[in-house]
Amino acid sequence: MINGVHTIIYSKNPDADREFFRDVLGFTHLDIGGGWLLFEMPPSEVAFHPSDNNDVHELYFMCDDIEAFITEMRDHEVSCAAVQRENWGLLTRIALPGGGRVGVYQPLHERAC
């Protein structure tokens, strides 16, 4: 049966984003050759939300303390969006070196993992 999840983030500068995940976020990784890094991810969960469109997916990282996370990102000169309070958590978005953004939130709900 299913034994894992493989997530793909498309980027205009994948090398810079790989370095960011390795050096700034500190994810354990495996080099499978040619600079292609596969990153070990923390425990994860998936939710299904209603939508008028299929094939729309989002990626969010979760943390225990959004303010501590933002402080650590500032130490690495990483830009974080202003924190938004949602009914499900405290949300920021970080800028990736390749030009994309990814959400990071402190859940206010019980976690599945």
N, CA, C and O atoms as a GROMACS GRO file, in nm:
protein
  452
    1MET      N    1   0.084  -0.119   0.000
    1MET     CA    2   0.000   0.000   0.000
    1MET      C    3   0.088   0.125   0.000
    1MET      O    4   0.210   0.114  -0.019
    2ILE      N    5   0.032   0.240   0.020
    2ILE     CA    6   0.105   0.367   0.020
    2ILE      C    7   0.204   0.367   0.137
    2ILE      O    8   0.166   0.334   0.249
    3ASN      N    9   0.331   0.406   0.110
    3ASN     CA   10   0.430   0.409   0.217
    3ASN      C   11   0.505   0.541   0.225
    3ASN      O   12   0.604   0.551   0.297
    4GLY      N   13   0.458   0.644   0.152
    4GLY     CA   14   0.525   0.773   0.157
    4GLY      C   15   0.459   0.872   0.064
    4GLY      O   16   0.366   0.839  -0.009
    5VAL      N   17   0.509   0.993   0.066
    5VAL     CA   18   0.463   1.100  -0.021
    5VAL      C   19   0.585   1.166  -0.084
    5VAL      O   20   0.683   1.192  -0.014
    6HIS      N   21   0.581   1.192  -0.212
    6HIS     CA   22   0.688   1.263  -0.282
    6HIS      C   23   0.628   1.394  -0.331
    6HIS      O   24   0.537   1.394  -0.414
    7THR      N   25   0.678   1.504  -0.280
    7THR     CA   26   0.628   1.637  -0.317
    7THR      C   27   0.726   1.701  -0.413
    7THR      O   28   0.847   1.688  -0.396
    8ILE      N   29   0.675   1.771  -0.514
    8ILE     CA   30   0.759   1.842  -0.609
    8ILE      C   31   0.727   1.990  -0.601
    8ILE      O   32   0.610   2.030  -0.607
    9ILE      N   33   0.830   2.072  -0.588
    9ILE     CA   34   0.815   2.217  -0.594
    9ILE      C   35   0.886   2.262  -0.721
    9ILE      O   36   1.007   2.246  -0.734
   10TYR      N   37   0.812   2.319  -0.812
   10TYR     CA   38   0.873   2.370  -0.936
   10TYR      C   39   0.932   2.507  -0.909
   10TYR      O   40   0.875   2.586  -0.834
   11SER      N   41   1.047   2.534  -0.970
   11SER     CA   42   1.121   2.656  -0.939
   11SER      C   43   1.195   2.706  -1.062
   11SER      O   44   1.241   2.627  -1.145
   12LYS      N   45   1.208   2.838  -1.072
   12LYS     CA   46   1.290   2.897  -1.177
   12LYS      C   47   1.438   2.888  -1.142
   12LYS      O   48   1.524   2.904  -1.229
   13ASN      N   49   1.470   2.860  -1.014
   13ASN     CA   50   1.608   2.844  -0.972
   13ASN      C   51   1.615   2.730  -0.870
   13ASN      O   52   1.631   2.755  -0.750
   14PRO      N   53   1.602   2.605  -0.916
   14PRO     CA   54   1.598   2.493  -0.823
   14PRO      C   55   1.726   2.476  -0.741
   14PRO      O   56   1.719   2.431  -0.627
   15ASP      N   57   1.841   2.510  -0.797
   15ASP     CA   58   1.965   2.496  -0.720
   15ASP      C   59   1.963   2.586  -0.596
   15ASP      O   60   2.001   2.543  -0.487
   16ALA      N   61   1.918   2.710  -0.613
   16ALA     CA   62   1.910   2.802  -0.498
   16ALA      C   63   1.809   2.753  -0.395
   16ALA      O   64   1.833   2.761  -0.275
   17ASP      N   65   1.696   2.701  -0.442
   17ASP     CA   66   1.595   2.651  -0.349
   17ASP      C   67   1.644   2.526  -0.278
   17ASP      O   68   1.613   2.507  -0.160
   18ARG      N   69   1.719   2.439  -0.346
   18ARG     CA   70   1.776   2.321  -0.280
   18ARG      C   71   1.874   2.363  -0.171
   18ARG      O   72   1.873   2.307  -0.061
   19GLU      N   73   1.958   2.461  -0.201
   19GLU     CA   74   2.053   2.512  -0.101
   19GLU      C   75   1.978   2.570   0.019
   19GLU      O   76   2.020   2.551   0.134
   20PHE      N   77   1.868   2.641  -0.007
   20PHE     CA   78   1.788   2.700   0.100
   20PHE      C   79   1.730   2.591   0.190
   20PHE      O   80   1.739   2.601   0.313
   21PHE      N   81   1.673   2.488   0.132
   21PHE     CA   82   1.618   2.379   0.212
   21PHE      C   83   1.727   2.308   0.290
   21PHE      O   84   1.705   2.267   0.405
   22ARG      N   85   1.844   2.293   0.230
   22ARG     CA   86   1.955   2.225   0.297
   22ARG      C   87   2.018   2.314   0.405
   22ARG      O   88   2.033   2.270   0.519
   23ASP      N   89   2.053   2.438   0.369
   23ASP     CA   90   2.135   2.522   0.457
   23ASP      C   91   2.055   2.608   0.554
   23ASP      O   92   2.100   2.631   0.667
   24VAL      N   93   1.940   2.656   0.514
   24VAL     CA   94   1.861   2.745   0.600
   24VAL      C   95   1.757   2.666   0.679
   24VAL      O   96   1.749   2.679   0.802
   25LEU      N   97   1.677   2.585   0.610
   25LEU     CA   98   1.575   2.508   0.680
   25LEU      C   99   1.633   2.384   0.747
   25LEU      O  100   1.570   2.327   0.837
   26GLY      N  101   1.750   2.341   0.703
   26GLY     CA  102   1.821   2.232   0.769
   26GLY      C  103   1.761   2.094   0.749
   26GLY      O  104   1.777   2.007   0.835
   27PHE      N  105   1.693   2.073   0.637
   27PHE     CA  106   1.636   1.942   0.612
   27PHE      C  107   1.744   1.841   0.577
   27PHE      O  108   1.834   1.870   0.497
   28THR      N  109   1.736   1.723   0.636
   28THR     CA  110   1.824   1.612   0.600
   28THR      C  111   1.798   1.579   0.454
   28THR      O  112   1.684   1.582   0.408
   29HIS      N  113   1.904   1.546   0.382
   29HIS     CA  114   1.887   1.522   0.239
   29HIS      C  115   1.975   1.409   0.190
   29HIS      O  116   2.067   1.364   0.258
   30LEU      N  117   1.944   1.364   0.071
   30LEU     CA  118   2.018   1.262   0.001
   30LEU      C  119   2.049   1.316  -0.138
   30LEU      O  120   1.958   1.361  -0.207
   31ASP      N  121   2.174   1.311  -0.178
   31ASP     CA  122   2.212   1.352  -0.314
   31ASP      C  123   2.204   1.228  -0.402
   31ASP      O  124   2.281   1.134  -0.386
   32ILE      N  125   2.109   1.229  -0.496
   32ILE     CA  126   2.090   1.113  -0.582
   32ILE      C  127   2.170   1.126  -0.712
   32ILE      O  128   2.153   1.046  -0.804
   33GLY      N  129   2.257   1.228  -0.718
   33GLY     CA  130   2.345   1.246  -0.833
   33GLY      C  131   2.312   1.372  -0.911
   33GLY      O  132   2.196   1.411  -0.922
   34GLY      N  133   2.415   1.434  -0.964
   34GLY     CA  134   2.396   1.553  -1.046
   34GLY      C  135   2.340   1.672  -0.972
   34GLY      O  136   2.281   1.760  -1.033
   35GLY      N  137   2.356   1.676  -0.840
   35GLY     CA  138   2.304   1.788  -0.762
   35GLY      C  139   2.157   1.776  -0.727
   35GLY      O  140   2.100   1.866  -0.666
   36TRP      N  141   2.095   1.666  -0.765
   36TRP     CA  142   1.954   1.644  -0.732
   36TRP      C  143   1.946   1.597  -0.587
   36TRP      O  144   1.988   1.486  -0.554
   37LEU      N  145   1.891   1.682  -0.502
   37LEU     CA  146   1.877   1.650  -0.360
   37LEU      C  147   1.733   1.610  -0.331
   37LEU      O  148   1.638   1.675  -0.375
   38LEU      N  149   1.719   1.502  -0.257
   38LEU     CA  150   1.588   1.461  -0.205
   38LEU      C  151   1.590   1.491  -0.056
   38LEU      O  152   1.683   1.453   0.014
   39PHE      N  153   1.487   1.560  -0.008
   39PHE     CA  154   1.482   1.604   0.130
   39PHE      C  155   1.386   1.520   0.212
   39PHE      O  156   1.273   1.494   0.171
   40GLU      N  157   1.434   1.478   0.328
   40GLU     CA  158   1.346   1.411   0.424
   40GLU      C  159   1.253   1.516   0.482
   40GLU      O  160   1.297   1.624   0.521
   41MET      N  161   1.127   1.485   0.487
   41MET     CA  162   1.027   1.578   0.540
   41MET      C  163   0.981   1.533   0.678
   41MET      O  164   0.986   1.414   0.710
   42PRO      N  165   0.937   1.628   0.758
   42PRO     CA  166   0.882   1.592   0.889
   42PRO      C  167   0.748   1.520   0.869
   42PRO      O  168   0.698   1.512   0.757
   43PRO      N  169   0.691   1.466   0.978
   43PRO     CA  170   0.560   1.402   0.965
   43PRO      C  171   0.463   1.496   0.893
   43PRO      O  172   0.471   1.619   0.907
   44SER      N  173   0.372   1.438   0.818
   44SER     CA  174   0.281   1.520   0.739
   44SER      C  175   0.137   1.473   0.753
   44SER      O  176   0.110   1.365   0.806
   45GLU      N  177   0.048   1.556   0.705
   45GLU     CA  178  -0.092   1.523   0.701
   45GLU      C  179  -0.150   1.583   0.573
   45GLU      O  180  -0.091   1.674   0.515
   46VAL      N  181  -0.263   1.534   0.531
   46VAL     CA  182  -0.329   1.586   0.410
   46VAL      C  183  -0.475   1.612   0.443
   46VAL      O  184  -0.538   1.537   0.517
   47ALA      N  185  -0.528   1.720   0.385
   47ALA     CA  186  -0.668   1.755   0.405
   47ALA      C  187  -0.731   1.781   0.269
   47ALA      O  188  -0.662   1.820   0.174
   48PHE      N  189  -0.859   1.759   0.259
   48PHE     CA  190  -0.933   1.785   0.135
   48PHE      C  191  -1.031   1.899   0.160
   48PHE      O  192  -1.114   1.892   0.250
   49HIS      N  193  -1.019   2.004   0.078
   49HIS     CA  194  -1.104   2.121   0.091
   49HIS      C  195  -1.196   2.128  -0.031
   49HIS      O  196  -1.157   2.085  -0.139
   50PRO      N  197  -1.315   2.182  -0.015
   50PRO     CA  198  -1.404   2.196  -0.130
   50PRO      C  199  -1.349   2.300  -0.227
   50PRO      O  200  -1.288   2.399  -0.187
   51SER      N  201  -1.372   2.277  -0.356
   51SER     CA  202  -1.326   2.370  -0.459
   51SER      C  203  -1.407   2.348  -0.586
   51SER      O  204  -1.459   2.239  -0.610
   52ASP      N  205  -1.418   2.450  -0.666
   52ASP     CA  206  -1.482   2.437  -0.797
   52ASP      C  207  -1.384   2.380  -0.899
   52ASP      O  208  -1.424   2.344  -1.010
   53ASN      N  209  -1.255   2.370  -0.860
   53ASN     CA  210  -1.152   2.321  -0.952
   53ASN      C  211  -1.079   2.203  -0.890
   53ASN      O  212  -1.053   2.200  -0.769
   54ASN      N  213  -1.045   2.106  -0.972
   54ASN     CA  214  -0.957   1.998  -0.931
   54ASN      C  215  -0.814   2.035  -0.969
   54ASN      O  216  -0.791   2.136  -1.034
   55ASP      N  217  -0.719   1.954  -0.928
   55ASP     CA  218  -0.578   1.971  -0.961
   55ASP      C  219  -0.519   2.100  -0.906
   55ASP      O  220  -0.425   2.155  -0.964
   56VAL      N  221  -0.573   2.150  -0.795
   56VAL     CA  222  -0.517   2.265  -0.724
   56VAL      C  223  -0.466   2.211  -0.591
   56VAL      O  224  -0.543   2.155  -0.512
   57HIS      N  225  -0.336   2.229  -0.566
   57HIS     CA  226  -0.275   2.174  -0.446
   57HIS      C  227  -0.190   2.282  -0.380
   57HIS      O  228  -0.138   2.370  -0.448
   58GLU      N  229  -0.177   2.277  -0.249
   58GLU     CA  230  -0.097   2.374  -0.175
   58GLU      C  231  -0.004   2.301  -0.080
   58GLU      O  232  -0.033   2.189  -0.038
   59LEU      N  233   0.107   2.364  -0.048
   59LEU     CA  234   0.205   2.309   0.045
   59LEU      C  235   0.225   2.409   0.158
   59LEU      O  236   0.252   2.526   0.134
   60TYR      N  237   0.211   2.360   0.281
   60TYR     CA  238   0.238   2.440   0.399
   60TYR      C  239   0.327   2.359   0.492
   60TYR      O  240   0.307   2.239   0.510
   61PHE      N  241   0.425   2.425   0.550
   61PHE     CA  242   0.502   2.365   0.658
   61PHE      C  243   0.437   2.407   0.789
   61PHE      O  244   0.377   2.515   0.798
   62MET      N  245   0.449   2.323   0.891
   62MET     CA  246   0.392   2.355   1.022
   62MET      C  247   0.505   2.373   1.123
   62MET      O  248   0.610   2.310   1.113
   63CYS      N  249   0.482   2.460   1.220
   63CYS     CA  250   0.579   2.482   1.326
   63CYS      C  251   0.505   2.499   1.459
   63CYS      O  252   0.384   2.520   1.460
   64ASP      N  253   0.578   2.490   1.568
   64ASP     CA  254   0.519   2.505   1.701
   64ASP      C  255   0.506   2.650   1.745
   64ASP      O  256   0.419   2.683   1.826
   65ASP      N  257   0.592   2.739   1.691
   65ASP     CA  258   0.596   2.878   1.736
   65ASP      C  259   0.630   2.967   1.617
   65ASP      O  260   0.746   2.977   1.578
   66ILE      N  261   0.529   3.031   1.560
   66ILE     CA  262   0.548   3.110   1.437
   66ILE      C  263   0.642   3.227   1.459
   66ILE      O  264   0.721   3.259   1.370
   67GLU      N  265   0.635   3.292   1.576
   67GLU     CA  266   0.723   3.407   1.601
   67GLU      C  267   0.869   3.363   1.611
   67GLU      O  268   0.957   3.431   1.560
   68ALA      N  269   0.896   3.250   1.676
   68ALA     CA  270   1.033   3.198   1.683
   68ALA      C  271   1.083   3.160   1.543
   68ALA      O  272   1.199   3.182   1.509
   69PHE      N  273   0.994   3.103   1.462
   69PHE     CA  274   1.031   3.068   1.324
   69PHE      C  275   1.069   3.194   1.246
   69PHE      O  276   1.172   3.196   1.178
   70ILE      N  277   0.988   3.298   1.256
   70ILE     CA  278   1.014   3.423   1.184
   70ILE      C  279   1.146   3.484   1.230
   70ILE      O  280   1.224   3.533   1.147
   71THR      N  281   1.174   3.481   1.360
   71THR     CA  282   1.300   3.533   1.413
   71THR      C  283   1.417   3.457   1.354
   71THR      O  284   1.517   3.517   1.314
   72GLU      N  285   1.406   3.324   1.348
   72GLU     CA  286   1.514   3.244   1.290
   72GLU      C  287   1.532   3.276   1.142
   72GLU      O  288   1.646   3.282   1.094
   73MET      N  289   1.425   3.296   1.070
   73MET     CA  290   1.436   3.330   0.927
   73MET      C  291   1.501   3.467   0.909
   73MET      O  292   1.581   3.486   0.817
   74ARG      N  293   1.468   3.562   0.996
   74ARG     CA  294   1.532   3.695   0.988
   74ARG      C  295   1.683   3.683   1.008
   74ARG      O  296   1.761   3.754   0.944
   75ASP      N  297   1.725   3.592   1.098
   75ASP     CA  298   1.868   3.570   1.120
   75ASP      C  299   1.937   3.522   0.991
   75ASP      O  300   2.057   3.543   0.973
   76HIS      N  301   1.860   3.459   0.903
   76HIS     CA  302   1.912   3.412   0.773
   76HIS      C  303   1.877   3.509   0.660
   76HIS      O  304   1.898   3.478   0.543
   77GLU      N  305   1.824   3.627   0.697
   77GLU     CA  306   1.783   3.729   0.600
   77GLU      C  307   1.679   3.678   0.502
   77GLU      O  308   1.681   3.712   0.384
   78VAL      N  309   1.586   3.597   0.554
   78VAL     CA  310   1.476   3.543   0.474
   78VAL      C  311   1.352   3.625   0.503
   78VAL      O  312   1.315   3.646   0.618
   79SER      N  313   1.288   3.671   0.398
   79SER     CA  314   1.168   3.752   0.409
   79SER      C  315   1.046   3.667   0.446
   79SER      O  316   1.022   3.563   0.385
   80CYS      N  317   0.970   3.713   0.545
   80CYS     CA  318   0.846   3.648   0.586
   80CYS      C  319   0.733   3.749   0.575
   80CYS      O  320   0.748   3.866   0.612
   81ALA      N  321   0.619   3.704   0.525
   81ALA     CA  322   0.501   3.790   0.518
   81ALA      C  323   0.447   3.815   0.659
   81ALA      O  324   0.476   3.739   0.752
   82ALA      N  325   0.370   3.921   0.673
   82ALA     CA  326   0.305   3.949   0.802
   82ALA      C  327   0.219   3.830   0.841
   82ALA      O  328   0.157   3.765   0.757
   83VAL      N  329   0.215   3.802   0.971
   83VAL     CA  330   0.138   3.688   1.021
   83VAL      C  331  -0.011   3.719   1.008
   83VAL      O  332  -0.058   3.825   1.048
   84GLN      N  333  -0.083   3.622   0.952
   84GLN     CA  334  -0.229   3.631   0.942
   84GLN      C  335  -0.287   3.530   1.040
   84GLN      O  336  -0.242   3.415   1.047
   85ARG      N  337  -0.385   3.573   1.115
   85ARG     CA  338  -0.454   3.480   1.206
   85ARG      C  339  -0.575   3.425   1.131
   85ARG      O  340  -0.667   3.500   1.096
   86GLU      N  341  -0.574   3.296   1.108
   86GLU     CA  342  -0.685   3.226   1.045
   86GLU      C  343  -0.753   3.143   1.153
   86GLU      O  344  -0.697   3.126   1.261
   87ASN      N  345  -0.871   3.090   1.126
   87ASN     CA  346  -0.937   3.009   1.229
   87ASN      C  347  -0.864   2.878   1.252
   87ASN      O  348  -0.890   2.811   1.353
   88TRP      N  349  -0.775   2.838   1.163
   88TRP     CA  350  -0.702   2.712   1.174
   88TRP      C  351  -0.557   2.731   1.216
   88TRP      O  352  -0.490   2.633   1.248
   89GLY      N  353  -0.505   2.856   1.215
   89GLY     CA  354  -0.366   2.875   1.254
   89GLY      C  355  -0.312   3.014   1.228
   89GLY      O  356  -0.381   3.100   1.173
   90LEU      N  357  -0.188   3.034   1.269
   90LEU     CA  358  -0.115   3.160   1.246
   90LEU      C  359  -0.025   3.137   1.126
   90LEU      O  360   0.064   3.051   1.130
   91LEU      N  361  -0.046   3.213   1.019
   91LEU     CA  362   0.016   3.186   0.889
   91LEU      C  363   0.111   3.296   0.846
   91LEU      O  364   0.081   3.415   0.859
   92THR      N  365   0.227   3.255   0.795
   92THR     CA  366   0.317   3.345   0.723
   92THR      C  367   0.355   3.274   0.594
   92THR      O  368   0.326   3.156   0.576
   93ARG      N  369   0.420   3.345   0.508
   93ARG     CA  370   0.476   3.286   0.385
   93ARG      C  371   0.620   3.330   0.377
   93ARG      O  372   0.653   3.445   0.405
   94ILE      N  373   0.707   3.237   0.337
   94ILE     CA  374   0.848   3.271   0.321
   94ILE      C  375   0.881   3.275   0.172
   94ILE      O  376   0.826   3.199   0.092
   95ALA      N  377   0.971   3.364   0.139
   95ALA     CA  378   1.018   3.377   0.002
   95ALA      C  379   1.132   3.278  -0.021
   95ALA      O  380   1.228   3.274   0.056
   96LEU      N  381   1.120   3.200  -0.125
   96LEU     CA  382   1.228   3.108  -0.163
   96LEU      C  383   1.322   3.180  -0.258
   96LEU      O  384   1.279   3.269  -0.332
   97PRO      N  385   1.450   3.143  -0.259
   97PRO     CA  386   1.546   3.209  -0.346
   97PRO      C  387   1.510   3.200  -0.495
   97PRO      O  388   1.545   3.288  -0.573
   98GLY      N  389   1.440   3.093  -0.533
   98GLY     CA  390   1.401   3.074  -0.672
   98GLY      C  391   1.284   3.160  -0.716
   98GLY      O  392   1.243   3.154  -0.832
   99GLY      N  393   1.229   3.240  -0.624
   99GLY     CA  394   1.120   3.331  -0.658
   99GLY      C  395   0.984   3.287  -0.610
   99GLY      O  396   0.889   3.366  -0.612
  100GLY      N  397   0.970   3.163  -0.568
  100GLY     CA  398   0.842   3.115  -0.518
  100GLY      C  399   0.822   3.150  -0.372
  100GLY      O  400   0.909   3.210  -0.308
  101ARG      N  401   0.707   3.111  -0.320
  101ARG     CA  402   0.677   3.130  -0.179
  101ARG      C  403   0.614   3.001  -0.126
  101ARG      O  404   0.550   2.927  -0.201
  102VAL      N  405   0.632   2.977   0.002
  102VAL     CA  406   0.570   2.862   0.065
  102VAL      C  407   0.514   2.907   0.200
  102VAL      O  408   0.573   2.990   0.269
  103GLY      N  409   0.399   2.852   0.234
  103GLY     CA  410   0.334   2.887   0.360
  103GLY      C  411   0.393   2.811   0.477
  103GLY      O  412   0.434   2.695   0.464
  104VAL      N  413   0.396   2.877   0.591
  104VAL     CA  414   0.437   2.815   0.717
  104VAL      C  415   0.334   2.860   0.820
  104VAL      O  416   0.303   2.979   0.831
  105TYR      N  417   0.282   2.763   0.896
  105TYR     CA  418   0.184   2.803   0.996
  105TYR      C  419   0.197   2.726   1.125
  105TYR      O  420   0.245   2.613   1.130
  106GLN      N  421   0.152   2.793   1.230
  106GLN     CA  422   0.141   2.735   1.364
  106GLN      C  423  -0.004   2.692   1.380
  106GLN      O  424  -0.092   2.777   1.392
  107PRO      N  425  -0.031   2.562   1.380
  107PRO     CA  426  -0.169   2.516   1.385
  107PRO      C  427  -0.237   2.555   1.517
  107PRO      O  428  -0.175   2.555   1.623
  108LEU      N  429  -0.363   2.589   1.506
  108LEU     CA  430  -0.448   2.611   1.623
  108LEU      C  431  -0.543   2.492   1.639
  108LEU      O  432  -0.626   2.490   1.730
  109HIS      N  433  -0.530   2.394   1.551
  109HIS     CA  434  -0.612   2.273   1.555
  109HIS      C  435  -0.528   2.155   1.601
  109HIS      O  436  -0.405   2.163   1.602
  110GLU      N  437  -0.592   2.048   1.638
  110GLU     CA  438  -0.523   1.926   1.672
  110GLU      C  439  -0.454   1.873   1.547
  110GLU      O  440  -0.511   1.877   1.438
  111ARG      N  441  -0.331   1.823   1.562
  111ARG     CA  442  -0.257   1.771   1.449
  111ARG      C  443  -0.282   1.622   1.433
  111ARG      O  444  -0.299   1.550   1.532
  112ALA      N  445  -0.283   1.576   1.308
  112ALA     CA  446  -0.302   1.434   1.280
  112ALA      C  447  -0.171   1.357   1.291
  112ALA      O  448  -0.172   1.234   1.302
  113CYS      N  449  -0.060   1.426   1.289
  113CYS     CA  450   0.069   1.358   1.294
  113CYS      C  451   0.145   1.390   1.422
  113CYS      O  452   0.256   1.341   1.442
   0.00000   0.00000   0.00000
